[in-house]
Amino acid sequence: MEKFSELIAKRRSMRKFTSEPLTADEVQLLLRSALISPTSKHTNGWQFIAVDDREILDKLADCKSNGATFLKEAPFAVVVLGDTEVTDAWIEDCAIAAIMMQLQAEDLGLGSCWAHFRNRFTADGTPSRDAICELLSVPAPYEPLCVIAFGHKGMERKLFDEDRLQWEKVHINSFDNSRE
Ligand SMILES: Cc1cc2nc3c(=O)[nH]c(=O)nc-3n(C[C@H](O)[C@H](O)[C@H](O)COP(=O)(O)O)c2cc1C
């Protein structure tokens, strides 16, 4: 693995993918990274649906009105669901698992992008969560947070621009910097 400090600058959202499928080992490593993630009170309040079926990936893209069309190009995606009964921190648990998969993808040289579905709607105004739960037969009490698309990178992206780091958002000892 390259240095973690370099890996996190290299990970940029990838919305263009080649048609090359992921290997079984790559898929396993991505899912392992989700299952290894830390959770509140170790409740593991998530479930993951691995999707490599072209028709389902295309239908997932339509589960929200915009911002998910890249799923129509991605050869693989993971739907991240929270268990709303076992933990009140399911959003946090799911978000951490999602970014763990994105970082694992970068380490494998793969691209990834988050498609957000919580509190989103389809083009006809149906809640995205209803559309996803119906499409993938998701029972209560599971709630979709996001779908992470994965694939071989279809374009170059620049490293994160260090000049854009908002150091002014960091406060030392108190929010009120005038007290320094
Ligand atoms: C909570 C969250 C929701 C996001 N939702 C979407 C989305 O629905 N569609 C999309 O194209 N990108 C989505 N993104 C990706 C962001 O747009 C992207 O991470 C951000 O613009 C920074 O760009 P970078 O990832 O290339 O550094 C989401 C990212 C996060 C963390």
Ligand as a Chemical Component Dictionary entry (heavy atoms), coordinates in Angstrom:
data_LIG
# 
_chem_comp.id                   LIG 
_chem_comp.type                 NON-POLYMER 
_chem_comp.pdbx_formal_charge   0 
_chem_comp.three_letter_code    LIG 
# 
loop_
_chem_comp_atom.comp_id 
_chem_comp_atom.atom_id 
_chem_comp_atom.alt_atom_id 
_chem_comp_atom.type_symbol 
_chem_comp_atom.charge 
_chem_comp_atom.model_Cartn_x 
_chem_comp_atom.model_Cartn_y 
_chem_comp_atom.model_Cartn_z 
_chem_comp_atom.pdbx_ordinal 
LIG C1  C1  C 0 -22.750 12.135 1.997  1  
LIG C2  C2  C 0 -22.325 12.227 0.538  2  
LIG C3  C3  C 0 -23.288 12.203 -0.449 3  
LIG C4  C4  C 0 -22.904 12.247 -1.790 4  
LIG N1  N1  N 0 -23.868 12.116 -2.746 5  
LIG C5  C5  C 0 -23.499 12.115 -4.048 6  
LIG C6  C6  C 0 -24.474 11.870 -5.048 7  
LIG O1  O1  O 0 -25.638 11.581 -4.785 8  
LIG N2  N2  N 0 -24.071 11.926 -6.340 9  
LIG C7  C7  C 0 -22.761 12.199 -6.692 10 
LIG O2  O2  O 0 -22.466 12.253 -7.883 11 
LIG N3  N3  N 0 -21.807 12.384 -5.751 12 
LIG C8  C8  C 0 -22.138 12.347 -4.441 13 
LIG N4  N4  N 0 -21.186 12.492 -3.482 14 
LIG C9  C9  C 0 -19.791 12.741 -3.856 15 
LIG C10 C10 C 0 -19.412 14.208 -3.594 16 
LIG O3  O3  O 0 -20.051 15.030 -4.539 17 
LIG C11 C11 C 0 -17.889 14.352 -3.652 18 
LIG O4  O4  O 0 -17.288 13.503 -2.709 19 
LIG C12 C12 C 0 -17.450 15.777 -3.373 20 
LIG O5  O5  O 0 -17.912 16.639 -4.399 21 
LIG C13 C13 C 0 -15.920 15.917 -3.282 22 
LIG O6  O6  O 0 -15.324 15.467 -4.490 23 
LIG P1  P1  P 0 -14.245 14.282 -4.507 24 
LIG O7  O7  O 0 -14.889 13.071 -3.882 25 
LIG O8  O8  O 0 -13.921 14.081 -5.961 26 
LIG O9  O9  O 0 -13.036 14.732 -3.725 27 
LIG C14 C14 C 0 -21.529 12.409 -2.138 28 
LIG C15 C15 C 0 -20.567 12.423 -1.116 29 
LIG C16 C16 C 0 -20.947 12.323 0.197  30 
LIG C17 C17 C 0 -19.887 12.297 1.273  31 
# 
loop_
_chem_comp_bond.comp_id 
_chem_comp_bond.atom_id_1 
_chem_comp_bond.atom_id_2 
_chem_comp_bond.value_order 
_chem_comp_bond.pdbx_ordinal 
LIG C1  C2  SING 1  
LIG C2  C3  SING 2  
LIG C2  C16 DOUB 3  
LIG C3  C4  DOUB 4  
LIG C4  N1  SING 5  
LIG C4  C14 SING 6  
LIG N1  C5  DOUB 7  
LIG C5  C6  SING 8  
LIG C5  C8  SING 9  
LIG C6  O1  DOUB 10 
LIG C6  N2  SING 11 
LIG N2  C7  SING 12 
LIG C7  O2  DOUB 13 
LIG C7  N3  SING 14 
LIG N3  C8  DOUB 15 
LIG C8  N4  SING 16 
LIG N4  C9  SING 17 
LIG N4  C14 SING 18 
LIG C9  C10 SING 19 
LIG C10 O3  SING 20 
LIG C10 C11 SING 21 
LIG C11 O4  SING 22 
LIG C11 C12 SING 23 
LIG C12 O5  SING 24 
LIG C12 C13 SING 25 
LIG C13 O6  SING 26 
LIG O6  P1  SING 27 
LIG P1  O7  DOUB 28 
LIG P1  O8  SING 29 
LIG P1  O9  SING 30 
LIG C14 C15 DOUB 31 
LIG C15 C16 SING 32 
LIG C16 C17 SING 33 
# 
